[in-house]
């Protein structure tokens, strides 16, 4: 399977280009994706079902990330949250241009996988068991098979696009593009 672009959502631009972390809320009326729009000091909200921009949560100077607490129906903003824990493993996208997989119990390095540049957001999709790593320069998203601990594919996005969000209902990867100010939507094809 490979990723194939199936849409694009225009998002109102801010004074500067730039998106950061994103997360999805699955409550009634969802799924909705919340993305930190760093260039606009706001969090933008996207309806994943209709694939449309809904609104912005404004006056959030320096917002760099979001985290949805599904159980308590809360949205948090934060500075950074790029590592994800899965099956006793910690996936760390390192500034040295590699994905480092660690044993969560003892911290031992399991494997180091090369990346095409300095990474930012790591997104684990637990059903397909794919890990997506966004790399703003050169503007790609690389995917990895977390069971085999090997690279799957790399798709071109846009220079500066280093933020992703996964819609678990629509099974789509959203990649936020700062220059064109929108979200490119990818789905896995057979």
C-alpha positions in Angstrom: 0.0 0.0 0.0 1.1 3.5 -0.7 -0.2 7.0 0.3 -2.2 8.8 -2.4 -3.4 12.4 -2.0 -7.2 12.6 -2.1 -7.9 16.2 -1.1 -6.8 19.5 0.2 -8.4 21.8 2.7 -7.7 25.6 2.5 -7.1 27.2 5.9 -7.1 30.9 6.5 -3.4 32.1 6.6 -1.8 33.8 9.6 0.8 36.6 9.6 3.5 33.9 9.2 3.4 30.4 7.7 3.6 27.4 10.1 1.8 24.6 11.7 2.9 22.3 14.5 1.3 19.3 16.3 -2.2 18.1 15.7 -4.6 15.7 17.4 -8.1 14.3 16.8 -11.2 14.5 18.9 -13.7 11.6 18.5 -16.7 12.8 20.4 -20.2 13.5 19.1 -20.1 15.3 15.8 -16.5 14.2 15.3 -14.0 13.3 14.3 -12.4 16.8 14.4 -8.8 17.6 14.0 -7.2 20.3 16.1 -3.9 21.7 14.7 -1.5 24.3 16.2 -1.2 27.1 13.6 2.0 28.6 15.0 2.1 31.3 12.3 -1.3 32.6 13.4 -1.1 32.0 17.2 -4.2 29.9 17.1 -5.5 26.3 16.9 -7.5 25.5 13.7 -10.3 23.1 13.7 -11.1 20.7 10.8 -14.1 18.5 10.4 -12.6 15.2 9.2 -15.9 13.8 8.1 -16.8 16.6 5.7 -13.1 17.5 5.2 -13.7 21.2 5.8 -12.2 24.0 7.9 -14.6 24.8 10.8 -13.2 27.6 12.9 -10.1 28.8 14.9 -9.5 29.0 18.6 -7.7 32.3 18.8 -5.4 34.3 21.2 -2.9 31.4 21.8 0.5 33.2 21.5 3.2 30.7 20.8 1.0 27.6 20.6 3.1 24.7 19.4 1.0 21.7 19.9 -2.3 20.2 21.0 -3.4 17.1 22.9 -6.9 15.7 23.1 -8.0 13.9 26.2 -10.8 11.7 24.8 -11.9 10.4 28.2 -12.4 13.8 29.8 -13.4 15.6 26.6 -10.6 18.2 27.0 -8.2 19.9 24.7 -4.7 20.9 25.9 -2.1 23.1 24.2 1.6 22.3 24.8 5.1 23.2 23.6 6.3 19.8 22.4 5.1 16.2 22.4 6.8 14.2 19.6 7.5 10.8 21.1 4.9 8.1 21.2 4.9 4.9 23.3 3.7 1.6 21.7 4.1 -2.0 22.8 7.0 -1.2 25.2 8.8 0.9 22.6 9.5 4.5 22.4 9.8 6.1 19.0 12.1 9.2 19.0 12.6 11.3 15.9 16.1 12.7 16.5 17.6 16.0 15.3 20.5 13.9 13.9 18.2 12.8 11.1 17.2 9.4 12.4 14.3 7.5 13.9 15.6 5.9 17.1 13.5 3.0 18.6 14.1 2.4 22.3 13.0 -0.3 24.7 10.7 1.6 27.1 11.7 -0.5 30.1 15.5 -0.2 30.0 16.2 2.5 27.4 18.2 0.2 25.2 18.4 1.2 21.5 16.6 -1.4 19.4 17.3 0.1 16.0 18.3 3.4 14.3 16.6 4.2 11.0 17.8 7.0 8.7 15.6 9.9 7.9 15.9 12.4 5.0 16.3 15.4 7.3 15.6 16.8 10.8 12.2 15.4 11.8 9.4 16.9 13.8 6.1 15.2 14.4 5.8 11.4 14.9 2.4 9.9 14.4 1.6 6.3 15.3 -1.4 4.7 13.6 -2.1 1.6 15.8 -4.4 -0.3 13.4 -2.1 -0.5 10.4 0.9 -0.4 12.7 2.5 2.4 10.6 4.5 5.2 12.1 4.6 8.5 10.1 7.5 11.0 10.6 7.1 14.5 9.2 10.3 16.2 7.9 9.8 19.9 7.0 13.0 20.1 5.0 13.0 18.7 2.3 9.2 18.5 2.8 8.4 14.8 3.1 6.6 12.3 5.3 8.3 8.9 5.8 6.4 5.9 7.0 7.7 2.9 8.9 6.3 -0.6 9.7 6.5 -0.8 13.5 6.3 -4.6 13.6 9.1 -5.1 11.1 11.0 -2.0 12.2 11.7 -1.0 8.6 10.9 1.9 6.3 7.8 1.6 4.1 7.8 4.7 1.9 8.4 8.5 1.7 5.9 10.9 0.1 6.6 14.5 -0.9 4.6 17.1 0.9 5.7 20.7 0.9 8.8 22.5 2.2 8.2 23.4 5.8 5.3 20.8 6.2 6.3 19.1 9.5 2.9 18.5 11.1 0.6 15.5 10.7 -2.6 14.3 12.2 -4.3 11.0 11.8 -8.1 10.7 11.4 -8.9 7.2 12.8 -12.5 7.2 11.5 -11.7 8.3 7.9 -8.4 6.4 8.1 -6.7 9.5 6.6 -3.3 11.2 7.2 -3.5 15.0 7.3 -0.3 16.9 6.5 -0.4 20.6 7.3 1.3 22.7 4.6 2.5 26.2 5.8 3.2 27.7 2.3 0.0 26.8 0.7 -1.8 27.2 4.1 -3.9 24.1 4.1 -4.1 20.4 4.9 -3.2 17.8 2.3 -5.2 14.6 2.9 -3.6 11.2 2.2 -5.2 7.7 2.3 -3.5 4.4 1.9 -4.1 2.8 -1.5 -3.8 -0.9 -2.3 
